[in-house]
Amino acid sequence: MDERLKAIVDNFESTKIGLDETFNFHCTMCGNCCINREDILLSPKDIYNVSKELGTSTDNFFEKYCEVYIGNNSRIPIVRLKPHGSDNRCPLLKKAKCRVHHAKPTVCAMYPVGRCIMADNPKEGLKDIDNNMVQYIFNNPECGDDSETHTVREWLESFGIPIQDEFFLKWQQAVLKMGTIFRTIERGMSQNVMEQVWTAAFVGLYLSYDLGKEFLPQFEDNSMKFFNMMDSAFSLENDTLR
């Protein structure tokens, strides 16, 4: 299991928080949450939003600010902001301020609240994802102060993050499906073939967006095309891969 995910699972019971439970936190705009960070992961929607805010293409944004790697356990392409300098600062941090504050990545906007998917029965694992599986965690931050009290619901709404987040569910379902497929085919495919598969997933799901058009319909179309291509190329007849 990837270290980040392992930490979430191991500490889940002590950090979980309900939508209407309260926590104390006030952001003082110190920028400390943007340094010593190697784990600012981006979804396709994050890349779309930040690229649009910066007035550049998704390709150019990725080349300048990001890098991609294959998850140790998930075996899917994962995109992160590429840390800079000896303090591992976010590349979008300028003079202790976020250059894309109004379109910052979801993990940054939600901080210090986190969001994850937990199976109803962990022993059975995940197959289909719905909103009832969405759980929230709160990690006491090492910045800001505790002069404000918020509920998780109010905190998310203040940043325009919907409780019923259609993209989040669709993306988590795509991540689950990709991981299942990739772990299966990797056992019988050459490294060269897997590199082509990973590249197709990365380009098709993370980068192939027209910033002048609405994001979600494009994501749905890209996902359908990618999984249809995988089905055709590898004859994925097992129902668990569909």
C-alpha positions as CSV (number, residue, x, y, z in Angstrom):
1,M,0.0,0.0,0.0
2,D,1.2,3.5,-0.8
3,E,2.6,5.2,2.3
4,R,0.1,8.1,2.1
5,L,-2.8,5.7,1.9
6,K,-1.4,3.5,4.6
7,A,-1.2,6.5,7.0
8,I,-4.8,7.4,6.3
9,V,-6.0,3.8,7.0
10,D,-3.8,3.4,10.1
11,N,-5.0,6.6,11.7
12,F,-8.5,6.8,10.4
13,E,-10.4,6.1,13.6
14,S,-8.5,8.8,15.5
15,T,-8.8,11.4,12.7
16,K,-12.3,10.9,11.2
17,I,-14.8,13.6,11.6
18,G,-18.5,13.9,10.6
19,L,-19.9,16.5,8.2
20,D,-21.6,18.4,11.0
21,E,-18.9,18.0,13.6
22,T,-16.8,21.0,14.5
23,F,-13.1,21.7,14.4
24,N,-11.1,24.8,15.3
25,F,-8.8,26.4,12.7
26,H,-8.1,29.8,11.3
27,C,-5.8,30.2,8.3
28,T,-3.4,33.1,8.9
29,M,-2.0,33.0,5.4
30,C,1.5,32.1,6.6
31,G,2.2,29.7,3.7
32,N,3.6,27.1,6.0
33,C,1.2,24.4,4.7
34,C,2.9,25.0,1.2
35,I,6.4,24.0,2.3
36,N,7.9,20.6,3.1
37,R,5.3,19.1,0.9
38,E,5.9,16.2,-1.5
39,D,2.3,15.0,-1.6
40,I,0.2,17.7,-3.3
41,L,-1.6,15.3,-5.6
42,L,-3.8,16.6,-8.5
43,S,-6.9,15.3,-10.0
44,P,-7.8,15.9,-13.7
45,K,-10.2,18.7,-12.4
46,D,-7.4,20.3,-10.4
47,I,-5.2,20.4,-13.5
48,Y,-8.1,21.9,-15.6
49,N,-8.9,24.6,-13.0
50,V,-5.3,25.6,-12.3
51,S,-4.4,25.7,-16.0
52,K,-7.4,27.9,-16.7
53,E,-6.5,30.2,-13.8
54,L,-2.9,30.6,-15.1
55,G,-4.1,31.1,-18.7
56,T,-2.1,28.2,-20.1
57,S,-2.8,24.8,-21.5
58,T,-2.9,21.6,-19.4
59,D,0.2,20.4,-21.3
60,N,2.1,23.5,-20.5
61,F,1.0,23.6,-16.9
62,F,2.1,20.0,-16.4
63,E,5.5,20.5,-18.0
64,K,6.2,23.5,-15.9
65,Y,4.8,22.6,-12.5
66,C,4.1,18.8,-12.2
67,E,5.5,15.3,-12.5
68,V,3.8,11.9,-12.9
69,Y,4.7,8.6,-11.3
70,I,3.1,5.2,-11.1
71,G,1.6,4.3,-7.7
72,N,3.4,1.5,-5.9
73,N,0.1,-0.3,-5.0
74,S,-2.5,1.3,-7.3
75,R,-0.3,1.0,-10.4
76,I,-2.0,4.0,-11.9
77,P,-0.5,7.3,-13.1
78,I,-0.5,9.8,-10.2
79,V,0.2,13.5,-10.8
80,R,1.7,15.7,-8.1
81,L,3.0,19.3,-7.9
82,K,6.8,19.2,-8.2
83,P,8.3,20.6,-5.0
84,H,11.0,23.2,-5.4
85,G,14.1,24.1,-3.4
86,S,15.6,22.8,-0.2
87,D,12.3,23.4,1.7
88,N,10.3,21.4,-0.8
89,R,7.9,24.3,-1.4
90,C,4.9,24.2,-3.7
91,P,5.9,25.6,-7.2
92,L,2.8,27.8,-7.1
93,L,3.9,29.6,-4.0
94,K,5.2,33.1,-4.7
95,K,6.3,35.4,-1.9
96,A,4.4,33.2,0.7
97,K,1.2,33.5,-1.3
98,C,-0.6,31.1,-3.6
99,R,-0.6,32.1,-7.2
100,V,-3.8,30.3,-7.9
101,H,-5.7,31.0,-4.7
102,H,-9.1,31.1,-6.3
103,A,-8.5,27.8,-8.2
104,K,-6.2,26.0,-5.8
105,P,-6.1,22.2,-5.8
106,T,-8.9,20.5,-3.9
107,V,-6.5,19.0,-1.2
108,C,-5.2,22.6,-0.6
109,A,-8.6,24.2,-0.5
110,M,-9.9,21.6,2.0
111,Y,-6.9,21.7,4.3
112,P,-6.8,20.7,7.2
113,V,-9.8,18.5,6.3
114,G,-9.2,15.5,4.1
115,R,-11.6,13.3,2.2
116,C,-11.3,9.6,1.4
117,I,-13.4,6.6,0.3
118,M,-13.9,3.8,2.9
119,A,-15.5,0.5,2.0
120,D,-18.6,-0.5,4.1
121,N,-16.9,-3.9,4.6
122,P,-13.1,-3.5,4.3
123,K,-12.6,-7.3,4.0
124,E,-14.7,-7.3,0.8
125,G,-12.9,-4.2,-0.6
126,L,-14.4,-1.7,-3.0
127,K,-16.4,-2.5,-6.2
128,D,-18.8,0.4,-6.7
129,I,-18.5,3.8,-5.1
130,D,-21.3,6.0,-3.8
131,N,-21.6,9.0,-1.6
132,N,-22.2,7.0,1.5
133,M,-18.6,5.8,1.4
134,V,-17.2,9.3,1.5
135,Q,-15.5,9.9,4.9
136,Y,-13.7,13.0,6.2
137,I,-10.6,13.3,8.4
138,F,-9.1,16.2,10.3
139,N,-5.4,16.4,11.1
140,N,-4.4,19.1,13.5
141,P,-2.4,21.5,11.4
142,E,1.0,22.9,12.4
143,C,0.1,26.3,11.2
144,G,-2.6,28.9,11.6
145,D,-4.5,29.2,14.9
146,D,-7.7,27.9,16.5
147,S,-9.6,31.1,16.8
148,E,-12.4,30.0,14.5
149,T,-14.8,27.1,14.8
150,H,-16.2,25.4,11.7
151,T,-18.2,22.3,10.7
152,V,-16.9,20.2,7.9
153,R,-20.0,21.0,5.9
154,E,-19.5,24.8,6.3
155,W,-15.8,24.5,5.5
156,L,-16.4,22.7,2.2
157,E,-19.2,25.0,1.2
158,S,-17.1,28.1,1.8
159,F,-14.6,26.8,-0.8
160,G,-17.3,25.8,-3.3
161,I,-16.7,22.1,-2.8
162,P,-20.1,20.2,-3.0
163,I,-21.0,17.6,-0.5
164,Q,-22.5,15.6,-3.3
165,D,-19.4,15.9,-5.4
166,E,-20.2,14.1,-8.7
167,F,-16.7,14.4,-10.1
168,F,-15.1,13.1,-7.0
169,L,-17.2,10.0,-7.1
170,K,-16.7,9.5,-10.8
171,W,-12.9,10.0,-10.4
172,Q,-12.6,7.6,-7.5
173,Q,-14.6,5.0,-9.5
174,A,-12.2,5.5,-12.5
175,V,-9.2,5.2,-10.1
176,L,-10.6,2.0,-8.7
177,K,-11.3,0.6,-12.2
178,M,-7.9,1.6,-13.6
179,G,-6.1,0.0,-10.6
180,T,-7.9,-3.3,-11.0
181,I,-7.2,-3.4,-14.8
182,F,-3.6,-2.3,-14.6
183,R,-2.6,-4.7,-11.8
184,T,-4.2,-7.5,-13.8
185,I,-2.7,-6.9,-17.2
186,E,0.7,-5.9,-15.8
187,R,1.2,-9.6,-14.8
188,G,1.3,-10.6,-18.4
189,M,2.5,-7.6,-20.3
190,S,5.9,-6.3,-21.2
191,Q,7.2,-3.1,-19.6
192,N,7.0,-1.4,-23.1
193,V,3.3,-2.2,-23.4
194,M,2.6,-1.0,-19.8
195,E,4.4,2.3,-20.6
196,Q,2.0,2.8,-23.5
197,V,-1.0,2.0,-21.4
198,W,0.1,4.3,-18.6
199,T,0.8,7.1,-21.1
200,A,-2.7,6.7,-22.7
201,A,-4.3,6.9,-19.2
202,F,-2.2,9.9,-18.3
203,V,-2.8,11.9,-21.5
204,G,-6.4,10.8,-21.9
205,L,-7.7,11.4,-18.4
206,Y,-5.4,14.1,-17.0
207,L,-4.5,16.4,-20.0
208,S,-7.0,16.1,-22.8
209,Y,-9.3,19.1,-22.1
210,D,-10.5,22.1,-23.9
211,L,-10.4,24.9,-21.3
212,G,-13.1,26.8,-23.1
213,K,-15.6,24.0,-22.5
214,E,-17.2,22.6,-19.3
215,F,-15.0,20.1,-17.5
216,L,-17.3,17.3,-16.4
217,P,-18.7,16.3,-19.8
218,Q,-15.2,16.1,-21.2
219,F,-14.0,14.0,-18.3
220,E,-16.9,11.6,-18.8
221,D,-16.2,11.3,-22.5
222,N,-12.5,10.8,-21.9
223,S,-13.1,8.1,-19.4
224,M,-15.5,6.3,-21.7
225,K,-13.1,6.4,-24.6
226,F,-10.2,5.2,-22.4
227,F,-12.0,2.3,-20.9
228,N,-13.5,1.3,-24.2
229,M,-10.0,1.3,-25.7
230,M,-8.7,-0.9,-22.8
231,D,-11.6,-3.3,-23.2
232,S,-11.0,-3.6,-27.0
233,A,-7.2,-3.9,-26.7
234,F,-7.1,-6.4,-23.9
235,S,-10.5,-8.2,-24.2
236,L,-11.4,-7.6,-20.6
237,E,-14.2,-10.0,-20.2
238,N,-14.1,-10.4,-16.4
239,D,-17.0,-8.5,-14.9
240,T,-14.7,-7.2,-12.1
241,L,-12.8,-5.2,-14.7
242,R,-15.8,-3.5,-16.3
